């Protein structure tokens, strides 16, 4: 089977720097485009490439919403140490750095996501750190703010991640989530900050527009 030994080169050859529907040209990302050959391949052909599910090749609705909110409210991250958890394409990390974050760590266990985030950071002329370490369950490493977009699409994963984020929130960390109403978003312990209508693709979502919300972890009687 074909092996992809250089993720960055693969991404540059098979994606294109593109604006996003919600943020416009504020942030450009290397994203999948239907006119490029890779994205016209069938599922079996993609499997032969041994390419992990390319979440990094799309600007998901929750991530766009959270990034727009950060750009509109830079004081949330200005001068602070930020973790972009499950960073994917790195859009939230880039928005945080553009908004004056002291440091930004973009974390994802997918090496292609890390490569994409590094390319996208360079494309947008920001400097940030990356890690492929699985941080779930780890203690706070000095973060003031944690950003998590589109992490609630799988039930076991969503439960594990939100439980960990809740424990970090209890130590005084600001935790913000971007989510377009996925099934496994927690039903309590979250406060809606804002909602955006995000244009998407019916090939990715079940509709062409998602109502993506930004949520903040907060303490109430039920979740305390």
C-alpha positions, 0 to 999 in steps of 0.5 A, a space after each residue: 500500500 502507498 505510504 505517506 511519509 511527508 504529511 506537509 508535502 502531501 497536504 500542500 499538494 492536495 489542498 489549497 489555501 482557502 477562506 472560510 464561510 464565517 471568517 472570510 479571509 481573516 484566516 486562510 487554511 489549507 483545505 480540501 477542494 472538490 476540484 483537486 484529484 484526491 477529493 474525487 477518489 472513492 473510499 476504497 482508494 482513500 483507504 489504500 493511501 492509509 490516510 487517517 480520516 482527514 478532519 484536518 482538511 475541513 473547517 468544521 462549523 463549531 471551530 469556525 464559530 469559536 474562532 470568530 468569537 475569539 476574534 470578536 472578543 480578544 480579551 478572552 485570550 489576550 496575554 493568556 496561555 491557551 490550549 487548542 485541544 483536538 486542533 484539527 486544522 488549527 483555526 482556533 489556535 490561529 485565532 487565539 494567537 491573532 488575538 494576542 494570546 501569550 502562548 498557544 499550544 495546538 494539540 491533536 493525536 493525528 500527525 496530519 492535523 499537526 502538519 496542517 496546523 503548522 502549515 496554516 500557522 505559517 500561512 497566517 503569519 503566527 507562531 504557535 507550538 504543537 503536540 501530538 501527545 494525548 492530553 486527555 486525563 493529564 493535569 493542567 500544564 499552565 493553561 488559562 484558556 482551553 478551546 475545544 471545537 467539534 469534539 462531541 460527535 462520538 459518544 465515548 470520546 465526548 464523555 471522556 473529553 468533557 469529563 476531563 475538561 470539567 476537571 480542568 475547569 474546576 481548577 480555574 481554567 476557562 473552557 470554551 467549546 464550539 459545537 453545532 448541536 451534536 448529539 453528545 454535547 453535554 446537556 448541563 454545565 454549559 452556558 451558551 455565549 453566542 450562535 452563528 449560522 455557518 455555511 457548510 456542505 451537505 457532504 460533511 453535515 446533514 444540512 448546508 447551514 449549521 447553527 453553531 454555538 459557542 459554549 462556556 463551562 460553568 458551575 451550577 448545582 447539577 454539575 458541581 
